[in-house]
C-alpha cells in the first residue's frame, strides 16, 4: 500500500486548467508514481495511481508510447483508485488488480493519447529528474 504522506510531487506531465497526469516520488524509497486524473465526483476527484520506472515515463515523454501503454507498465501490478478531496486530502483508496484495471472503462480513453509538450509546464525539471532517476534505476539493477 502506498503511503501518500511520503509522496512528493515532482511535476505535472499533462496540465490544462488542472493536472491530468502528475509524477510523484516516494522519497524514502525512490519509487516513482504516476497520478492520472479520471473524473470529477461530487466533492472530490478520482485518480488512478500506479508505480512506474523512469525509463517508461521518458518513453512517454519522447512520444514512443501512448498513455495507455504507459499505464500498463505498472511495476507493482496493483493500481490504486484514489479519491482526493479539498486541500488534497485522500478520502478513499481502493486497490485494484491488473485484471480489474484492464476492464476499466477509463482505460480506453487513454489509448492514442501521446505526450504534448505544450501541456507540460514542468518539462525541463521533469526530464532532469527522470534522467537522474533512470541512472539510479540502472545502478540498482547492476548491484
C-alpha positions as CSV (number, residue, x, y, z in Angstrom):
1,X,0.0,0.0,0.0
2,X,1.2,3.5,-0.9
3,X,1.9,5.9,2.0
4,X,0.6,9.0,0.4
5,X,2.1,11.2,3.1
6,X,5.5,10.2,1.8
7,X,4.9,11.2,-1.8
8,X,6.5,14.4,-3.1
9,X,5.2,15.9,-6.3
10,X,7.9,16.3,-9.0
11,X,5.7,18.0,-11.6
12,X,2.7,17.8,-14.0
13,X,3.4,15.9,-17.2
14,X,0.0,16.9,-18.6
15,X,-1.8,20.1,-17.4
16,X,-4.7,22.0,-18.8
17,X,-6.8,24.0,-16.3
18,X,-5.6,21.5,-13.8
19,X,-3.4,18.4,-13.6
20,X,-4.2,15.4,-15.7
21,X,-1.0,13.4,-15.2
22,X,1.5,14.1,-12.5
23,X,4.7,12.5,-11.4
24,X,5.4,11.8,-7.7
25,X,8.4,10.2,-5.8
26,X,8.3,8.2,-2.6
27,X,11.3,10.0,-1.2
28,X,12.5,7.4,1.3
29,X,12.3,4.6,-1.3
30,X,12.9,6.5,-4.5
31,X,9.9,4.8,-6.1
32,X,8.1,6.8,-8.8
33,X,4.3,7.0,-9.1
34,X,2.0,8.5,-11.7
35,X,-1.3,10.0,-10.8
36,X,-3.7,10.1,-13.7
37,X,-6.9,12.0,-13.3
38,X,-10.0,10.0,-14.2
39,X,-13.1,12.1,-13.3
40,X,-14.7,14.7,-11.1
41,X,-17.0,13.3,-8.4
42,X,-19.5,15.3,-6.3
43,X,-17.0,16.8,-3.8
44,X,-13.7,15.2,-4.9
45,X,-11.7,13.9,-7.9
46,X,-10.9,10.3,-8.8
47,X,-7.3,9.5,-9.7
48,X,-5.5,6.3,-10.9
49,X,-2.2,5.9,-9.1
50,X,0.5,3.4,-10.1
51,X,4.2,2.8,-9.8
52,X,6.4,3.3,-12.9
53,X,10.0,3.2,-14.0
54,X,11.7,6.4,-15.1
55,X,12.6,4.8,-18.4
56,X,8.9,4.3,-19.1
57,X,7.9,7.9,-18.3
58,X,10.8,9.0,-20.5
59,X,9.4,6.8,-23.4
60,X,6.1,8.5,-22.9
61,X,7.6,12.0,-22.9
62,X,9.6,11.1,-26.1
63,X,6.3,10.0,-27.7
64,X,7.4,6.4,-28.1
65,X,4.4,5.1,-26.2
66,X,0.9,6.4,-25.5
67,X,-0.8,7.0,-22.2
68,X,-2.5,3.5,-22.4
69,X,0.8,1.7,-22.8
70,X,2.4,3.8,-20.1
71,X,-0.5,2.9,-17.7
72,X,0.0,-0.8,-18.5
73,X,3.7,-0.7,-17.5
74,X,2.9,-0.6,-13.8
75,X,5.7,-2.2,-11.7
76,X,3.6,-3.3,-8.8
77,X,0.8,-5.0,-10.8
78,X,-1.6,-3.2,-8.4
79,X,-3.4,0.0,-9.2
80,X,-4.9,2.4,-6.7
81,X,-8.2,4.3,-7.3
82,X,-7.8,7.3,-5.1
83,X,-10.5,9.8,-4.2
84,X,-8.9,13.2,-3.4
85,X,-11.0,16.0,-1.8
86,X,-10.4,19.6,-0.9
87,X,-6.9,20.6,0.2
88,X,-5.5,17.4,-1.4
89,X,-7.0,15.2,1.4
90,X,-7.2,11.5,0.5
91,X,-10.8,10.5,1.1
92,X,-10.8,6.9,-0.1
93,X,-8.3,4.4,-1.6
94,X,-9.2,1.2,-3.4
95,X,-6.6,-1.3,-4.6
96,X,-7.4,-2.9,-8.0
97,X,-5.6,-5.8,-9.7
98,X,-4.2,-5.6,-13.2
99,X,-7.2,-7.7,-14.4
100,X,-9.7,-5.3,-12.9
101,X,-7.7,-2.4,-14.4
102,X,-7.8,-3.8,-17.9
103,X,-11.6,-3.9,-17.7
104,X,-11.8,-0.3,-16.6
105,X,-14.0,2.0,-18.8
106,X,-11.4,4.8,-18.2
107,X,-8.7,2.7,-19.8
108,X,-9.6,3.0,-23.5
109,X,-9.8,6.8,-23.2
110,X,-6.0,6.8,-22.7
111,X,-5.3,5.0,-26.0
112,X,-3.8,7.2,-28.6
113,X,-3.0,10.0,-26.2
114,X,0.6,11.0,-26.6
115,X,2.7,13.4,-24.6
116,X,2.2,17.0,-25.7
117,X,4.9,19.4,-24.7
118,X,2.5,22.3,-24.9
119,X,0.6,20.8,-21.9
120,X,3.7,20.3,-19.8
121,X,4.8,23.4,-17.9
122,X,7.4,21.4,-15.9
123,X,9.1,19.6,-18.8
124,X,12.8,20.7,-18.1
125,X,12.5,19.8,-14.4
126,X,10.7,16.5,-15.1
127,X,13.3,15.4,-17.7
128,X,16.2,16.3,-15.5
129,X,14.6,14.3,-12.6
130,X,13.8,11.4,-14.8
131,X,17.3,11.1,-16.3
132,X,18.7,11.2,-12.8
133,X,16.2,8.5,-11.7
134,X,17.0,6.4,-14.7
135,X,20.7,6.4,-13.8
136,X,19.7,5.3,-10.3
137,X,17.5,2.5,-11.6
138,X,20.4,1.2,-13.7
139,X,22.7,1.3,-10.7
140,X,20.2,-0.6,-8.6
141,X,19.8,-3.3,-11.3
142,X,23.6,-3.7,-11.7
143,X,24.3,-4.1,-7.9
